[in-house]
Amino acid sequence: MTEVPYRGSAPAINDLLTGSIEVVPDYLLANKQNIDAGKLKFLAVGSKDRLKDYPRVATIAETLPGIYADTWMAVAAPPATPRTSPGRSRTRSGKPSRCPTCARASWRSKRSRSAIRPRRCAR
């Protein structure tokens, strides 16, 4: 397999859809619409368990025992951002999970949301 670096998911997904590349490891939510439409084939899931909404899709660990992918995300800001801003950003970034549609999507994909104080991220 040859690594092809991309600047984000969108260009990689476009190349995958046109057949320029054969596989992309990416977030389910970035590809869900194309998977559900039959435009992409969901090969495996990186979680320890199969997903409730995709029970026929195997985990990577079923082929490579002990292997799973755990995803970490962070909200970042420029260094000059005032100290009061990260708290407001954290509050705003938590709001989508309170939206019923977003909460259902998060639950379906088995994502969990946890807040980390900005000072811990800056270490």
Sequence and secondary structure as in RCSB ss.txt:
>XXXX:A:sequence
MTEVPYRGSAPAINDLLTGSIEVVPDYLLANKQNIDAGKLKFLAVGSKDRLKDYPRVATIAETLPGIYADTWMAV
AAPPATPRTSPGRSRTRSGKPSRCPTCARASWRSKRSRSAIRPRRCAR
>XXXX:A:secstr
      SSHHHHHHHHHHTSSS     HHHHHHHHHTTSS    B SSS  TT TTS BGGGTSTT         
   TTS THHHHHHHHHHHHHHHSHHHHHHHHHTT       HHHHT 
